[in-house]
Amino acid sequence: MGMEKTQEVIDLLQQYKQEHIINYMQTLNEQEKEALENQILTIDFHQLAELYDNTKKAVQIKENKIEEIQYFDKAKISSSKKSQLDNLGEKVISSGKYAVVTMAGGQGTRLEHTGPKGTFKLDVYGKGKYLFEILIDNLKEANKKYGVTIPWYIMTSKENHNETKSFLEEHSFFGYDKNNVILFQQGELPLIDTKGKLLIGKNKLIKLASDGNGGTFTSLRTSGALADMKERGIEWVFIGGVDNVLLKMADTTLLGLAIEQNVQIASKSIVKANPQERVGVFCKMNGHPKVIEYTELPEKMAEEVNLDGELKYGESHIMCNLFTIDAVEKISKEPLMYHWALKKNTYIDSTGKEIIPEKENTFKFEAFIFDAFTFFDDIAILRGKREEDFAPVKNKEGVDSPKTAKELYEKFWN
């Protein structure tokens, strides 16, 4: 069997012009060689070749029909209408049909924090709170209000899974019922260099990286988390990030709006600070909801205003998304498009020597959660407020930093 497997691996590597890996395999002992062969057989080389070809194509938006999208401004909804929506949302949550997913696969690299991003401590009220703890506070408050325990699914990555699990256990899940906390892992894709070649890492295996937040749906299905949700009778699933300290994970107005509009997906937005703000914005493209990245929105369109003097494309996507369980299942079976980014990565050459590049040398491929919106005809969008809904902790200093998040968080809760 060993010889057959080795031959299969060699044939694959030759077919996809990855002969440098064959040379590297000669330097390994039997155990290392077997681990690498097993990993190679899990890689979809055809998909990888397509992804590499896509890096050579420019993004085309010209042939697409882009229109502004409808939204509801939370601040302008009458109090009777708001109560009506809240009642619809409350019914779902209090009957145990609501679950929350937190995407927590990242490391706190940009914050210069070692460890999973959720274990970063924000200096609030003098003693500080971990990002995970802030989210748990939010869930506990909802549980108390609606008399339930909302099942909480945390998506980790291969690199931070064990650390995340240990951290939550050490802190006794900050008082959350651990039977309602389910960890599952994000998928990964190989990194390739600018010539389309696979890289070897220090662990003597092909270098992989998380496949982006769009991989959440497939990971929910393949990990068994989606089946667990169905067993619990879940009908609505909220998906958000770990780093927004003002994230409302059980917003009954947003949920009520989705139910009233009879749609399968909903999202909270905030208005762009200015036309040039570097955020993805909602629109309708070819009749379907879509988020366009700031890099892909022509400047002229970014500045267009409607009759009310509002930016036509001013609704920013803030990773505050809601899906029916059927929508999650549907998306999990559909391939999402992958976006690429050039990154700097060290690697081991075919002689076993570590190479530290001076400039960006690798393509990383990621699917984005909002690309799933295009599978549907409509989305319900609720415009919230920056000071109430969006205080991300992304950068060490400046915008979206611990300093700005601390100020917004303390101001909101005072």
N, C-alpha and C positions, 0 to 999 in steps of 0.2 A: 504493500500500500504506500509506504514511504516514497519509493522510487516513482510510482505513478503520480503521486501528489506533486513531487518535485518537478516532474516533467510538465504537468499541467500548469504549474506556476511559471516555469521557464517559457512555455508556449505563450501564455498570457502576456508576460513581460516583453517578449519579442514582438508579438502582434501589435502592442501599443507603444513600441519604441522606448521601452524602459530598461534597456540592456544594462545600464549602470548598476541597477539593483542586483542583476544576476552576478556581476563582478563582485559586488559588496558581499553577497551571500557566501562567497568562497572564504571570506575572512572569519566566518562565524562557527561556533561549535554546534553540535547537533541540536542541543536544546534551543539555542538562540535561533538557529535556522528554522526549526519547526514552528516556533512562535511567529516568526516573520512570514513563513509560508501560509500559516492559518489566517493571518491578518490579510494577506494579499488576496486570498480567495473570497474575502468578504467585500472587497472593493468592486464597485460598479465602474469598470474601466470605460465602457461605452459612454456612460453619463459624464465621466470626467473629461473624455475627449471632446464632448459637445460643449461642456462648460469652458474648456480652454479655447475652443473656436469662438465662443461668444465674447471673449475678452478682446477679440480683434474687430468686433463690430461696434459701430457708434450707435448710441441710443437715438432712435427715431421717434419724434413726437408729431412731426408734421402731418402724417396721414390720419392722425386720430382726431376725433371730434371732442373737444373739451368744453364742458359747460359748468356753470356754477351749481352748487348742490343746495338743497333745502336744509334748513336746520331750525331748531327751536331754541330760543334764548331763555334759559332758566330764570333770568332776572325779570323777564317780561311776561312770564306766564301768570295769569291771575291766581289768587290764593285758592279759589274754589277748584280751578282746573288742576292746580298742583296737588291738592288733597285727593282729587279723583285719581290722578296718576299714582300718587304715593300708595293709595289703598290697593290698587291693582298689583303694585310691586310687593307690598307687604304681605298680601295673601300668598304669593309664591314663596317668599322667604320663610314665613312662619309655618308653612306646611312642609318645610324640609326639602323643597325641590330646587334649591339653589346651592351652587358650589363655587369656590374661588380657586383660581390657579395663579400662582406667583412665579414669574420667570426669574430665577435666581442662579443662572448658570455662570455669571461673570465673576471675575476676580476684581479686586479693587485697585487695579494697576494704575489707572489715571489719578486715583486719589493717593497713590503711594501707600496703599494699605495692603499688608500681606494677608491673604486669606480671602474667602468668599465675600463678595460685596455686602451681603446681608449681615455680616458680622462687624461691619464698620460702625463705630460708636459716634453718634452725633452729639456734640456738646450742648445739649439743651438742659435748661434749669440747673446748671451747675454740676449735676451728677452724671448727665449724659444718658442716652438711650441708643441701643443697637437698632439698625434698620429693621431687622426681623421683629424686634420688640415693638416698634412703632406700628408695624402692620398688625401684629397680634392684638395690640390695644384697640385698633380699629375694628377687628373682627369680634373681640370680646364685647365691645359696646353694642354691635349689631345683634349678637347672640342674646344679650340681656334685654334689648329692646323688643326682639321678636320671639323670645322664648324658645330658641333652638341652639344647636351647635352646628355652625356651617362647616361642612367638610372642606379642608384646606389642602390643596395639592401643590407641592413645591417642586418646580423643575430645576434640577441641579445639572452640573456637567460632569463629565468623567473626572476632570481635574479637581473639582471641589466637592464631589458627592460625600465622601467619607468625612471630610472636615465639617461640612454643613450638618450632617447627621450627628456627629459628636458634639458640636456646638449646641444644637437644640436640646440634646439629651442632658448635657452638663447643666443647662439652664432650665431643666424640667419643662421645656417648651413654653417658658414664661407663663406657666399656669394654664396653657391650652390643653384640652383633652387629647392626649397623644393618639387615641384610637381614631381621631378625626384629622390626623395630619399624615398625609401620604407623600412620600418622596419618590420622584421618578426622574430618569436621566434623559438629557437632551441628546439628539443624534449628532454624529460627527461626519465630516467630509475630509478627504486628504487635502493637504496644501500642495500646490505645485509651483515650480519656479517659472520664470518668464518664458522659458522654452518649452513648458508643458511637462517638465520632468518631476517625478515624485522625489520627496526629500526624506532622508533618514534622520531620526532624532537620537538624542543621547541614550535612550532606552533600547536602541538597536532595532527599532520598529519604524514603520512609515509615520511621518508627522501628520497628525490630524488636528482639526480645529472644529469647534461647535458650528452647527449648520445654520445658525441665525434663529431669531425668535419665530420665524415662519415654520420652523421645524417642530414647534410645540404640538401641533395637531397630530402629526404622525407619531411623535414620541408618546403622546397620551394614549394613542391606540396600541402601539407595539409594546408599551410597558405594562398594559393591563389596567391603567388608571381609568381609561374610558369605560371599560367593562365594569369597573368598581362603581363609577358614577351611575351607570344604568341600573346596577343592582340596588343602589340606594334610592332609586326613583328620581334622580336629578333631571330637571327639565331646562334649566338655564345655567350657563357657565360664564363667570366673569374672568377675564384674563388681563393681568396687569404686571408691571415690573416691580422689582424689589426696591428701587431707589427713589421713588416719589413719596416724600414723607407726608404729603397731603392727599394721597390717593384714597378715594372713598370706594371701598370694594363692595359695599352693599348699598348702592344709591337707588332707593325705591323710585325716584322720579325717572331716572334713566330706564329702569326696568319696566315701569308702568308705561312709559312712552313707547317702548318696543312692542309691548303687548297691545296697546291701543292702535298702533300703526300696523299691527299684524305683520311684522317683519321678523326675520331670523337673526339679524345682526344689528347691533346698536353701538354707538361710540360717543364718548364725551369729548368736546373740543374746547379750546380757548382761542380767543381772537389773537391774530398775529400782532406782535408789538409794533412792527412796521413792515412795509413791503419786502424789505431785504432780510428779515429775520431768517436764520438758517433752520427752518423746520419744514416737515412734510405737511402739505395742505390737502384738504378734501376737495374733490370735484366729481363730476360725472364724466367718464370717458367712454365714448361709444355706447352711451346709455346705461353704463354700470357704475356703481360707486367705486372710487379709486382715491388713493393718496399719492400725490406726486411729490417726489423729493425736491428740495429747494434747488438742487443741482440740475434738475430736469425741467423746471418751470421757466419758460422764457421771461426775461425781465419785464417786457411790455405787459404780459399777462399778470405778472406779480403786482403790477401797479394799478391795474384796472379797478374801477369802482362801480357799484350799481347805483340805482336811482336814489337809494337812501344814503348815499355817500359812504357806504361800507365797502371794504375790499371784497371784490368778487370771489377771490380765492384767499380768504382770510381765516378759514377755520383750521387751526393746527391740530394735528393728530398727537395726542398726549399719552398713548399707550394705556387707554382706559376703555377696554372693549368687552362687549357682551355678546354671547352667541347662544342659540338654542343648542341642545345636545345633538339634535339632528344635523345642525350646521357644522358642528365640530366633527361629527362623523363623516359628513360629506367631504369637508376640506381635507381630512386626514387621508383620504383615498385619492386625492387629486394632486398631481405634481405641481408645485409652485415654481415660478421662475426664480432663478438664482441671480443675485447681484454680486459683482466681484469688487474686491478692494485690494490695493497693493500694500503689503505689509513687510516689515523687516523680520526675518527669522534666521536663527542660527541652525546649522545642520552638520551632519557628519558626511565627509566625502567617501569615495569608494575605498580609500585606504584606511578609513577609521579615524581620520583627523577632523577635529571640530573646526568649522569655518564660521567666522563672525563677519557678516556682511556689513559694508559701510553704508549702503543705501537699500531702499526697498527691493526685495528680491523674490517675493512670493505672492501668488494670488490666493486670497482667502475667499471662499464662496459662501454666501449667506442668503437664506430666504427671509423675506420680511412678512410679518404677520398681516399687514394691511393689503398685501397682494391677494389675499384670500377674499377680500371684499368683492372683487370683480366676478366671482362665481354667482353673485346674487344680483337681483334687479334693484333692490332698494336697501337703504340703511336708515335707521333713525339716529339723528345727530342732536345731542343736547349740548348747547353752548354753556359752559360753566365760567368760572372766573379764575384768573391766574392766582390771586391771593387766597382762594379757597380750595383750589383743585390741583395746583401744579407747583411743587417745590422739589425738583430733582437734585440728587447729589451725584454729579458726574465728574466734575473737574476739581483739582486740588485748590485752585484759586479762581477768582473772577466770577463769570456767570455760572449758574448751576453748580455752585460749590457748597461745601459744608456751611460756610458763612451765610450765604443767601438763603439756604434751606433752613438754617437755625432761626434766622430772623422771621421768615414767613411762618414757620411752625409755631414759634412762641407767640407771634402776633395773633395767629388764628385761634390758639387755645387759651389766650388770656381773656 
